[in-house]
Amino acid sequence: MRALHSLGNVPNQRKINQMKRPCFHRTLFATSKLIVDHLDKGELYEKVRKIYPEYYIIKIDNFDNVAKSSLDEWIYYLKNYDLKEDFHAKGIDRVRERLQYESLPKSEQRAYDAYRSNRSRLNNQIDTARLDGMAEGLEEGRVKGRAEGRAEGRFEGRSEGRSDMQRETALAMKLKGFSPQDISEVTGLADDEIDRL
């Protein structure tokens, strides 16, 4: 980029780069603001998604203030910093809210900003508490499940041990010549189980 100074001489590249910086900084600021403003009031920060803004250079001074399309409504706003009631382009409602905000006295703006910040913080705290509660509930469920599993395992092991002991006792009694009725009475095994021994 080369430009003539008002006196006719050409400024050096360093001066030109210094002139570009404010525009670059404004662009970065506007992009950052776009990302933050993309959140609805009180919405969690994790809801911010990737935003890829596009920039167009529009000569708004040449606009005749007649809005025939959504783009014209935006150009009208950029030129006049005002919105007509019948404008309904996408995003215009947010601009209306912003203009209402900017029309508030500074003290009310600060109060509103504090309210939004507190609301967002509260929503994040609630979400964190909910996630912590879910994690705690899952851990509690795991601990309870393990305890129940151990108890069930012990019960099954004892039951199996009793069954084994009953069969061993029944076999010993059968080998000593006891009747199936006596074996069944002592061990609690059915006659067909005793016959299979």
N, CA and C of each residue as an Amber inpcrd file, in Angstrom:
protein
   591
   0.8600000  -1.1850000   0.0000000   0.0000000   0.0000000   0.0000000
   0.8950000   1.2320000   0.0000000   0.6770000   2.0520000  -0.9590000
   1.4420000   3.2960000  -1.0380000   0.4410000   4.4320000  -1.0820000
   0.7140000   5.4640000  -0.3340000  -0.2080000   6.6070000  -0.3030000
   0.5900000   7.8870000  -0.2780000   0.0570000   8.9210000  -0.8890000
   0.7170000  10.2170000  -0.8870000   0.3270000  10.9930000   0.3550000
   1.2960000  11.5800000   0.9850000   1.0640000  12.4560000   2.1290000
   0.4370000  13.7390000   1.6050000  -0.2140000  14.5140000   2.4550000
  -0.8840000  15.7320000   2.0060000   0.0940000  16.7200000   1.3700000
   1.3710000  16.6330000   1.7050000   2.3500000  17.5440000   1.1160000
   2.9280000  16.9960000  -0.1870000   2.4970000  15.7970000  -0.5820000
   2.9550000  15.2520000  -1.8490000   4.0590000  14.2310000  -1.7240000
   4.6910000  14.1170000  -0.5810000   5.7510000  13.1210000  -0.4590000
   5.1590000  11.7720000  -0.0410000   5.8920000  10.7050000  -0.3120000
   5.4310000   9.3520000  -0.0130000   5.9430000   8.9620000   1.3730000
   5.0360000   8.5890000   2.3060000   5.5020000   8.1810000   3.6270000
   6.2020000   6.8270000   3.5570000   7.0920000   6.5890000   4.5190000
   7.7890000   5.3100000   4.5010000   6.8550000   4.1740000   4.9470000
   7.3090000   2.9280000   4.7290000   6.4790000   1.7530000   5.0000000
   6.0870000   1.6670000   6.4800000   6.9590000   2.1150000   7.3650000
   6.6780000   2.0630000   8.8020000   5.4530000   2.9140000   9.1360000
   5.3710000   4.0980000   8.5690000   4.2250000   4.9810000   8.7950000
   2.9430000   4.3490000   8.2650000   3.0380000   3.7380000   7.0840000
   1.8640000   3.0920000   6.4990000   1.3810000   1.9600000   7.4070000
   2.3210000   1.1410000   7.9220000   1.9480000   0.0490000   8.8210000
   1.2940000   0.5830000  10.0850000   1.7630000   1.7140000  10.5950000
   1.1590000   2.3050000  11.7780000  -0.2680000   2.7610000  11.4880000
  -0.5150000   3.2360000  10.2640000  -1.8640000   3.6660000   9.8940000
  -2.7990000   2.4600000   9.7870000  -2.2790000   1.2830000   9.4150000
  -3.1070000   0.0840000   9.2650000  -3.5220000  -0.4840000  10.6210000
  -2.7010000  -0.3220000  11.6510000  -2.9490000  -0.9500000  12.9460000
  -4.3150000  -0.6450000  13.5440000  -4.7430000   0.6180000  13.6020000
  -6.0560000   0.8820000  14.2030000  -7.1790000   0.1180000  13.5090000
  -7.1410000   0.0200000  12.2020000  -8.1670000  -0.7180000  11.4730000
  -8.1020000  -2.2000000  11.8390000  -6.8850000  -2.7390000  11.8960000
  -6.7020000  -4.1410000  12.2760000  -7.2060000  -4.3840000  13.6940000
  -6.8830000  -3.4870000  14.6260000  -7.3340000  -3.6280000  16.0100000
  -8.8520000  -3.5510000  16.1130000  -9.4500000  -2.6350000  15.3550000
 -10.9160000  -2.5370000  15.3660000 -11.5410000  -3.8230000  14.8280000
 -10.9290000  -4.3930000  13.8110000 -11.4430000  -5.6370000  13.2380000
 -11.3500000  -6.7740000  14.2500000 -10.2060000  -6.8840000  14.9340000
 -10.0550000  -7.9120000  15.9650000 -11.0630000  -7.7160000  17.0980000
 -11.2180000  -6.4690000  17.5140000 -12.1790000  -6.1690000  18.5780000
 -13.5890000  -6.5660000  18.1480000 -13.9650000  -6.1970000  16.9270000
 -15.3120000  -6.5020000  16.4330000 -15.5320000  -8.0140000  16.3490000
 -14.5010000  -8.7480000  15.9250000 -14.6130000 -10.2070000  15.8530000
 -14.7800000 -10.7980000  17.2420000 -13.9870000 -10.3440000  18.2070000
 -14.1090000 -10.8350000  19.5840000 -15.4830000 -10.5280000  20.1390000
 -15.9510000  -9.3280000  19.8870000 -17.2720000  -8.9170000  20.3640000
 -18.3580000  -9.7740000  19.7200000 -18.1940000 -10.0880000  18.4400000
 -19.1500000 -10.9340000  17.7420000 -19.2500000 -12.2970000  18.4100000
 -18.1070000 -12.8700000  18.7760000 -18.1040000 -14.1850000  19.4110000
 -18.8080000 -14.1200000  20.7620000 -18.4850000 -13.1160000  21.5630000
 -19.1050000 -12.9830000  22.8900000 -20.5870000 -12.6640000  22.7630000
 -20.9290000 -11.7700000  21.8440000 -22.3340000 -11.4050000  21.6590000
 -23.1480000 -12.5410000  21.0680000 -22.4750000 -13.5450000  20.5190000
 -23.1680000 -14.6820000  19.9270000 -23.9110000 -15.4860000  20.9960000
 -23.4710000 -15.3700000  22.2400000 -24.1560000 -16.0520000  23.3370000
 -25.4420000 -15.3100000  23.6740000 -26.4950000 -16.0450000  23.9350000
 -27.7080000 -15.4150000  24.4300000 -27.4880000 -15.0540000  25.8840000
 -28.3200000 -14.1500000  26.3900000 -28.1630000 -13.6830000  27.7610000
 -28.2310000 -14.8560000  28.7200000 -27.2110000 -14.9930000  29.5640000
 -27.1930000 -16.0350000  30.5760000 -26.8060000 -17.4110000  30.0600000
 -26.4370000 -17.5340000  28.7970000 -26.0980000 -18.8310000  28.2260000
 -24.6960000 -19.2460000  28.6860000 -24.4670000 -20.5390000  28.7730000
 -23.1800000 -21.0640000  29.2150000 -22.0960000 -20.7760000  28.1730000
 -20.8740000 -20.5190000  28.6400000 -19.7760000 -20.2060000  27.7300000
 -19.4220000 -21.3840000  26.8370000 -19.7010000 -22.5930000  27.2980000
 -19.3750000 -23.7630000  26.4860000 -20.2140000 -23.8400000  25.2090000
 -21.2560000 -23.0250000  25.1220000 -22.1190000 -23.0170000  23.9400000
 -21.5090000 -22.2400000  22.7800000 -20.4170000 -21.5110000  23.0230000
 -19.7830000 -20.7390000  21.9520000 -19.2090000 -21.7280000  20.9430000
 -19.5630000 -21.5380000  19.7010000 -19.0670000 -22.3930000  18.6280000
 -18.1280000 -21.5740000  17.7560000 -17.4650000 -22.2650000  16.8500000
 -16.5610000 -21.5620000  15.9470000 -17.3740000 -20.6200000  15.0660000
 -16.9020000 -19.4060000  14.9520000 -17.5570000 -18.3970000  14.1320000
 -16.5340000 -17.9120000  13.1160000 -16.9190000 -17.9140000  11.8780000
 -16.0380000 -17.4590000  10.8170000 -16.6660000 -16.2270000  10.1690000
 -16.3450000 -15.0530000  10.6910000 -16.9690000 -13.8440000  10.1290000
 -16.4240000 -13.5220000   8.7390000 -17.2700000 -12.9260000   7.9330000
 -16.8560000 -12.4340000   6.6210000 -16.9570000 -10.9220000   6.6600000
 -16.0250000 -10.2510000   6.0290000 -16.0100000  -8.7960000   6.0250000
 -16.1840000  -8.2890000   4.5960000 -17.0580000  -7.3080000   4.4600000
 -17.2890000  -6.6620000   3.1730000 -17.0590000  -5.1640000   3.3410000
 -16.5080000  -4.5490000   2.3240000 -16.3360000  -3.1000000   2.3430000
 -17.4950000  -2.5090000   1.5500000 -18.3240000  -1.7300000   2.2460000
 -19.5110000  -1.1490000   1.6260000 -19.4170000   0.3660000   1.7610000
 -19.6320000   1.0720000   0.6880000 -19.6170000   2.5400000   0.7180000
 -21.0170000   3.0040000   1.0990000 -21.2300000   3.1950000   2.3870000
 -22.5760000   3.5270000   2.8550000 -22.9860000   4.9570000   2.5250000
 -22.0140000   5.8140000   2.2570000 -22.3600000   7.2010000   1.8960000
 -23.1540000   7.2630000   0.5940000 -22.9840000   6.2930000  -0.2860000
 -23.6900000   6.2710000  -1.5660000 -25.0990000   5.6950000  -1.4480000
 -25.4650000   5.1950000  -0.2830000 -26.7870000   4.5690000  -0.1000000
 -27.8630000   5.6520000  -0.0290000 -28.9970000   5.4310000  -0.6970000
 -30.0600000   6.4360000  -0.7980000 -31.1170000   6.3500000   0.3210000
 -30.8570000   5.5730000   1.3620000 -31.7470000   5.4260000   2.5250000
 -33.0870000   4.7730000   2.2030000 -33.1650000   4.0360000   1.1270000
 -34.3790000   3.2860000   0.7940000 -34.0560000   1.8030000   0.9500000
 -34.6810000   1.1930000   1.9600000 -34.4040000  -0.2150000   2.2600000
 -35.3640000  -1.1070000   1.4880000 -34.8210000  -1.8250000   0.5130000
 -35.6380000  -2.7340000  -0.3010000 -35.3800000  -4.1950000   0.0500000
 -34.3100000  -4.4490000   0.7660000 -33.9550000  -5.8310000   1.1100000
 -33.3530000  -5.8460000   2.5120000 -33.0630000  -7.0560000   2.9760000
 -32.4350000  -7.1990000   4.2940000 -31.0800000  -6.5080000   4.3420000
 -30.3140000  -6.6480000   3.2730000 -29.0100000  -5.9890000   3.2210000
 -29.1750000  -4.4730000   3.2830000 -30.1810000  -3.9580000   2.5880000
 -30.4490000  -2.5090000   2.6270000 -30.7830000  -2.0530000   4.0460000
 -31.5220000  -2.8760000   4.7980000 -31.8570000  -2.5240000   6.1840000
 -30.5860000  -2.3830000   7.0100000 -29.6410000  -3.2950000   6.7960000
 -28.3770000  -3.2210000   7.5210000 -27.5710000  -1.9880000   7.0940000
 -27.5350000  -1.7110000   5.8180000 -26.7930000  -0.5370000   5.3400000
 -27.4310000   0.7360000   5.9010000 -28.7560000   0.7760000   5.9280000
 -29.4570000   1.9220000   6.5040000 -29.0200000   2.1110000   7.9580000
 -28.9730000   1.0110000   8.7040000 -28.5400000   1.0900000  10.1080000
 -27.1010000   1.6010000  10.2100000 -26.2110000   1.0600000   9.3870000
 -24.8030000   1.4670000   9.4500000 -24.6180000   2.9410000   9.0960000
 -25.4350000   3.4210000   8.1930000 -25.3100000   4.8220000   7.7710000
 -25.9480000   5.7630000   8.7950000 -27.1210000   5.4170000   9.3140000
 -27.8890000   6.3320000  10.1540000 -27.8590000   5.9960000  11.6510000
 -27.3100000   4.8500000  11.9870000 -27.2660000   4.3800000  13.3760000
 -28.6680000   4.4400000  13.9920000 -29.6400000   3.9950000  13.1830000
 -31.0370000   4.0090000  13.5840000 -31.7470000   2.8710000  12.8550000
 -32.8590000   2.4020000  13.4250000 -33.6400000   1.3380000  12.8020000
 -35.0870000   1.7760000  12.6700000 -35.6950000   1.4470000  11.5520000
 -37.1160000   1.6850000  11.3930000 -37.8760000   0.5010000  11.9830000
 -39.0970000   0.7460000  12.4090000 -39.8970000  -0.2980000  13.0530000
 -40.1750000  -1.4820000  12.1340000 -40.2660000  -1.2250000  10.8210000
 -40.6250000  -2.3040000   9.8940000 -39.4100000  -3.1170000   9.4150000
 -38.2310000  -2.8770000   9.9810000 -37.0410000  -3.6570000   9.6140000
 -37.0990000  -5.0080000  10.3210000 -36.8940000  -6.0830000   9.5470000
 -36.9480000  -7.4290000  10.1300000 -35.8250000  -8.3300000   9.6150000
 -34.7380000  -7.7710000   9.1910000 -33.6110000  -8.5690000   8.7100000
 -33.0780000  -9.4290000   9.8540000 -32.4590000 -10.5140000   9.4900000
 -31.8940000 -11.4200000  10.4900000 -30.8720000 -10.6680000  11.3420000
 -31.0300000 -10.7390000  12.6410000 -30.1050000 -10.0970000  13.5670000
 -30.4810000  -8.6790000  13.9550000 -31.4570000  -8.0860000  13.2820000
 -31.8490000  -6.6940000  13.5730000 -32.4070000  -6.5760000  14.9970000
 -33.1080000  -7.6080000  15.4580000 -33.6630000  -7.5460000  16.8190000
 -32.5630000  -7.3810000  17.8620000 -31.4420000  -8.0320000  17.6280000
 -30.3260000  -7.8860000  18.5670000 -29.7680000  -6.4690000  18.5290000
 -29.7630000  -5.8750000  17.3460000 -29.3040000  -4.4910000  17.2280000
 -30.2680000  -3.5750000  17.9780000 -31.5690000  -3.8230000  17.8430000
 -32.5610000  -3.0210000  18.5820000 -32.2880000  -3.1000000  20.0790000
 -32.0560000  -4.3270000  20.5600000 -31.7390000  -4.4930000  21.9880000
 -30.4950000  -3.7050000  22.3620000 -29.4910000  -3.7610000  21.4920000
 -28.2440000  -3.0470000  21.7720000 -28.4680000  -1.5340000  21.7920000
 -29.2630000  -1.0370000  20.8500000 -29.5580000   0.3930000  20.8210000
 -30.3390000   0.8090000  22.0680000 -31.2680000  -0.0390000  22.5110000
 -31.9970000   0.2530000  23.7470000 -31.0320000   0.3060000  24.9260000
 -30.1080000  -0.6440000  24.9510000 -29.1070000  -0.6860000  26.0090000
 -28.2820000   0.6030000  26.0070000 -27.8120000   0.9960000  24.8320000
 -26.9690000   2.1800000  24.7290000 -27.7250000   3.4670000  25.0410000
 -29.0640000   3.4300000  24.9570000 -29.8440000   4.6220000  25.2830000
 -30.0690000   4.7560000  26.7970000 -29.7230000   3.7020000  27.5540000
 -29.8660000   3.7610000  29.0070000 -28.7970000   4.6580000  29.6170000
 -29.0900000   5.2710000  30.7630000 -28.0330000   6.0040000  31.4750000
 -26.9160000   5.0410000  31.8920000 -25.7230000   5.5600000  32.0510000
 -24.5570000   4.7200000  32.3850000 -24.7930000   3.8780000  33.6370000
 -25.4480000   4.4270000  34.6420000 -25.6800000   3.6730000  35.8800000
 -26.5720000   2.4590000  35.6160000 -27.5990000   2.6310000  34.7600000
 -28.4720000   1.5040000  34.4340000 -27.7540000   0.4850000  33.5570000
 -26.8570000   0.9560000  32.6960000 -26.0640000   0.0330000  31.8810000
 -25.1870000  -0.8360000  32.7740000 -24.5440000  -0.1950000  33.7720000
 -23.6980000  -0.9620000  34.6950000 -24.5340000  -1.9810000  35.4690000
 -25.7170000  -1.5710000  35.9170000 -26.5950000  -2.4840000  36.6500000
 -27.0200000  -3.6530000  35.7640000 -27.3470000  -3.3510000  34.5070000
 -27.7570000  -4.4000000  33.5740000 -26.5880000  -5.3500000  33.2840000
 -25.3890000  -4.7850000  33.0920000 -24.2060000  -5.6170000  32.8650000
 -23.9380000  -6.5250000  34.0570000 -24.0800000  -5.9700000  35.2580000
 -23.8790000  -6.7770000  36.4760000 -24.9090000  -7.8930000  36.5370000
 -26.1540000  -7.5750000  36.1870000 -27.2160000  -8.5860000  36.1820000
 -26.8790000  -9.7130000  35.2120000 -26.4660000  -9.3570000  33.9760000
 -26.1340000 -10.3760000  32.9750000 -24.9480000 -11.2150000  33.4160000
 -23.9430000 -10.5550000  33.9770000 -22.7590000 -11.2740000  34.4380000
 -23.1240000 -12.2340000  35.5680000 -23.9210000 -11.7470000  36.5220000
 -24.3390000 -12.6060000  37.6350000 -25.1910000 -13.7670000  37.1470000
 -26.0730000 -13.4920000  36.1930000 -26.9350000 -14.5430000  35.6590000
 -26.1070000 -15.6130000  34.9570000 -25.1430000 -15.1750000  34.1700000
 -24.2710000 -16.1270000  33.4790000 -23.4570000 -16.9390000  34.4840000
 -22.9090000 -16.2580000  35.4890000 -22.1290000 -16.9360000  36.5180000
 -23.0060000 -17.9490000  37.2630000 -24.2350000 -17.5390000  37.6050000
 -25.1530000 -18.4280000  38.3150000 -25.4930000 -19.6510000  37.4620000
 -25.7680000 -19.4380000  36.1750000 -26.0670000 -20.5680000  35.2920000
 -24.8830000 -21.5230000  35.2010000 -23.6610000 -20.9700000  35.1550000
 -22.4780000 -21.8280000  35.1280000 -22.3130000 -22.5890000  36.4380000
 -22.6080000 -21.9330000  37.5520000 -22.5140000 -22.6040000  38.8510000
 -23.5480000 -23.7250000  38.9420000 -24.7560000 -23.4590000  38.4630000
 -25.8030000 -24.4790000  38.4870000 -25.3980000 -25.6570000  37.6120000
 -24.8620000 -25.3610000  36.4340000 -24.4430000 -26.4310000  35.5370000
 -23.3010000 -27.2380000  36.1560000 -22.3500000 -26.5480000  36.7900000
 -21.2390000 -27.2430000  37.4520000 -21.7600000 -28.1140000  38.5910000
 -22.6940000 -27.5780000  39.3860000 -23.2730000 -28.3540000  40.4920000
 -24.0120000 -29.5750000  39.9580000 -24.7330000 -29.3970000  38.8480000
 -25.4600000 -30.5150000  38.2490000 -24.4790000 -31.6000000  37.7980000
 -23.3970000 -31.1800000  37.1290000 -22.3970000 -32.1470000  36.6720000
 -21.7160000 -32.8330000  37.8510000 -21.4050000 -32.0360000  38.9070000
 -20.8020000 -32.6320000  40.1070000 -21.7600000 -33.6280000  40.7570000
 -23.0380000 -33.2620000  40.8070000 -24.0480000 -34.1560000  41.3870000
 -24.1710000 -35.4450000  40.5920000 -24.1260000 -35.3160000  39.2660000
 -24.1960000 -36.5140000  38.4300000 -22.9870000 -37.4100000  38.6730000
 -21.8070000 -36.7900000  38.7520000 -20.5850000 -37.5740000  38.9910000
 -20.6500000 -38.2500000  40.3610000 -21.1220000 -37.5020000  41.3590000
 -21.2510000 -38.0660000  42.7040000 -22.2550000 -39.2110000  42.7070000
 -23.3750000 -39.0260000  42.0050000 -24.3940000 -40.0750000  41.9210000
 -23.8660000 -41.3220000  41.2390000 -23.0860000 -41.1250000  40.1590000
 -22.5010000 -42.2720000  39.4760000 -21.5350000 -43.0240000  40.3830000
 -20.7070000 -42.2580000  41.1020000 -19.7560000 -42.9040000  42.0180000
 -20.4880000 -43.6510000  43.1220000 -21.5210000 -43.0170000  43.6670000
 -22.3160000 -43.6530000  44.7120000 -22.9630000 -44.9350000  44.1770000
 -23.4470000 -44.8750000  42.9430000 -24.0430000 -46.0590000  42.3070000
 -23.0230000 -47.1700000  42.1250000 -21.7980000 -46.7800000  41.7280000
 -20.7470000 -47.7950000  41.5620000 -20.4200000 -48.4630000  42.8970000
 -20.2750000 -47.6270000  43.9370000 -19.9450000 -48.1680000  45.2650000
 -21.0620000 -49.1030000  45.7330000 -22.3130000 -48.6420000  45.5830000
 -23.4580000 -49.4560000  46.0030000 -23.5290000 -50.7390000  45.1800000
 -23.2830000 -50.6020000  43.8670000 -23.3010000 -51.7770000  42.9970000
 -22.2300000 -52.7870000  43.3890000 -21.0320000 -52.2850000  43.7130000
 -19.9640000 -53.1940000  44.1460000 -20.3440000 -53.9000000  45.4400000
 -20.8930000 -53.1410000  46.3940000 -21.2940000 -53.7280000  47.6810000
 -22.3670000 -54.7850000  47.4760000 -23.3650000 -54.4560000  46.6520000
 -24.4290000 -55.4280000  46.3830000 -23.8650000 -56.6460000  45.6610000
 -22.9480000 -56.4160000  44.7390000 -22.3250000 -57.5240000  44.0130000
 -21.5450000 -58.4390000  44.9490000 -20.8070000 -57.8160000  45.8780000
 -20.0570000 -58.6360000  46.8500000 -20.9980000 -59.4410000  47.7420000
 -22.0560000 -58.7790000  48.2270000 -23.0210000 -59.4740000  49.0920000
 -23.6840000 -60.6160000  48.3370000 -24.0710000 -60.3420000  47.0820000
 -24.6950000 -61.3840000  46.2700000 -23.7200000 -62.5270000  46.0280000
 -22.4630000 -62.1600000  45.7670000 -21.4350000 -63.1780000  45.5470000
 -21.2190000 -64.0340000  46.7870000 -21.1860000 -63.3720000  47.9610000
 -21.0270000 -64.1360000  49.2020000 -22.2150000 -65.0730000  49.4170000
 -23.4260000 -64.5550000  49.1490000 -24.6290000 -65.3580000  49.3330000
 -24.6080000 -66.5730000  48.4040000 -24.2630000 -66.3190000  47.1220000
 -24.2020000 -67.4210000  46.1660000 -23.1120000 -68.4110000  46.5550000
 -21.9800000 -67.8920000  47.0170000 -20.8860000 -68.7680000  47.4410000
 -21.2860000 -69.6250000  48.6320000 -21.9600000 -69.0260000  49.5820000
 -22.4150000 -69.7910000  50.7490000 -23.4570000 -70.8380000  50.3380000
 -24.3710000 -70.4260000  49.4600000 -25.4080000 -71.3550000  48.9980000
 -24.7690000 -72.5300000  48.2760000 -23.8000000 -72.2040000  47.4240000
 -23.1070000 -73.2600000  46.6950000 -22.3470000 -74.1640000  47.6600000
 -21.7250000 -73.5450000  48.6670000 -20.9890000 -74.3230000  49.6720000
 -21.9240000 -75.2510000  50.4460000 -23.1080000 -74.7340000  50.7940000
 -24.0950000 -75.5830000  51.5090000 -24.5410000 -76.7410000  50.6220000
 -24.7780000 -76.4590000  49.3540000 -25.2070000 -77.5170000  48.4300000
 -24.1380000 -78.5960000  48.3160000 -22.8760000 -78.1430000  48.2070000
 -21.7750000 -79.1060000  48.1250000 -21.7110000 -79.9520000  49.4050000
 -21.8730000 -79.2820000  50.5440000 -21.8100000 -79.9970000  51.8260000
 -22.9770000 -80.9890000  51.9450000 -24.1770000 -80.5720000  51.4890000
 -25.3400000 -81.4740000  51.5250000 -25.0870000 -82.7030000  50.6740000
 -24.5240000 -82.5180000  49.4950000 -24.2590000 -83.6660000  48.6060000
 -23.1910000 -84.5900000  49.2120000 -22.1560000 -83.9740000  49.7930000
 -21.1050000 -84.8060000  50.4120000 -21.6760000 -85.6210000  51.5790000
 -22.5150000 -84.9540000  52.3930000 -23.1270000 -85.6540000  53.5290000
 -24.0430000 -86.7670000  53.0290000 -24.8280000 -86.4570000  51.9700000
 -25.7460000 -87.4570000  51.4170000 -24.9660000 -88.6510000  50.8680000
 -23.8440000 -88.3760000  50.1720000 -23.0350000 -89.4520000  49.6130000
 -22.4570000 -90.3270000  50.7230000 -21.9520000 -89.6620000  51.7780000
 -21.3840000 -90.4390000  52.9050000 -22.4630000 -91.2970000  53.5550000
 -23.6790000 -90.7370000  53.7140000 -24.7690000 -91.4970000  54.3290000
 -25.1870000 -92.6560000  53.4210000 -25.2050000 -92.4050000  52.0990000
 -25.5960000 -93.4550000  51.1480000 -24.6070000 -94.6040000  51.1870000
 -23.2930000 -94.2330000  51.2910000 -22.2550000 -95.2680000  51.3550000
 -22.3430000 -96.0740000  52.6510000 -22.8740000 -95.4690000  53.7040000
 -22.9920000 -96.1740000  54.9930000 -24.2980000 -96.9560000  55.0690000
 -25.1340000 -96.8530000  54.0160000 -26.3240000 -97.6840000  53.9520000
 -27.6000000 -97.0460000  54.4670000 -27.6210000 -95.7590000  54.6650000
 -28.8470000 -95.0960000  55.1020000 -29.8780000 -95.1420000  53.9840000
 -31.1400000 -95.1020000  54.3480000 -32.2240000 -95.1270000  53.3560000
 -32.3400000 -93.7390000  52.7080000 -32.8350000 -93.6980000  51.4590000
 -33.0080000 -92.4050000  50.7970000 -33.9030000 -91.4580000  51.5900000
 -34.9040000 -91.9740000  52.2930000 -35.7860000 -91.1210000  53.0950000
 -35.0260000 -90.4690000  54.2400000 -34.1450000 -91.2620000  54.9080000
 -33.3480000 -90.7100000  56.0150000 -32.3480000 -89.6630000  55.4910000
 -31.7370000 -89.9620000  54.3520000 -30.7710000 -89.0280000  53.7630000
 -31.4800000 -87.7220000  53.3940000 -32.6530000 -87.8280000  52.7890000
 -33.4210000 -86.6540000  52.3950000 -33.8260000 -85.8470000  53.6050000
 -34.2110000 -86.5220000  54.6800000 -34.6270000 -85.8370000  55.9090000
 -33.4670000 -85.0810000  56.5360000 -32.2690000 -85.6600000  56.5370000
 -31.0990000 -85.0290000  57.1580000 -30.5360000 -83.9160000  56.2750000
 -30.3970000 -84.1530000  54.9610000 -29.7220000 -83.1930000  54.0800000
 -30.6760000 -82.2220000  53.4010000 -31.9350000 -82.5830000  53.2520000
 -32.8930000 -81.7320000  52.5480000 -32.8580000 -81.9200000  51.0440000
 -32.0730000 -82.9040000  50.5510000 -32.0150000 -83.1750000  49.1110000
 -33.2220000 -84.0050000  48.6840000 -33.6060000 -83.8190000  47.4330000
 -34.7230000 -84.5970000  46.8770000 -34.2460000 -86.0130000  46.5790000
 -35.1910000 -86.9340000  46.4750000 -34.8580000 -88.3500000  46.2340000
 -34.1050000 -88.5370000  44.9210000 -34.5020000 -87.8220000  43.8500000
 -33.8190000 -87.9900000  42.5600000 -32.3770000 -87.5000000  42.6260000
 -32.0950000 -86.4570000  43.4440000 -30.7080000 -85.9880000  43.6140000
 -29.8810000 -87.0410000  44.3480000 -30.5050000 -87.6580000  45.3190000
 -29.7950000 -88.6890000  46.0890000 -29.4950000 -89.8910000  45.2000000
 -30.4260000 -90.2490000  44.3060000 -30.2300000 -91.3870000  43.3930000
 -29.0740000 -91.1240000  42.4240000 -28.8610000 -89.8740000  42.0540000
 -27.7830000 -89.5570000  41.0940000 -26.3960000 -89.5880000  41.7280000
 -26.3440000 -89.6140000  43.0390000 -25.0320000 -89.6000000  43.7100000
 -24.3170000 -90.9360000  43.5790000
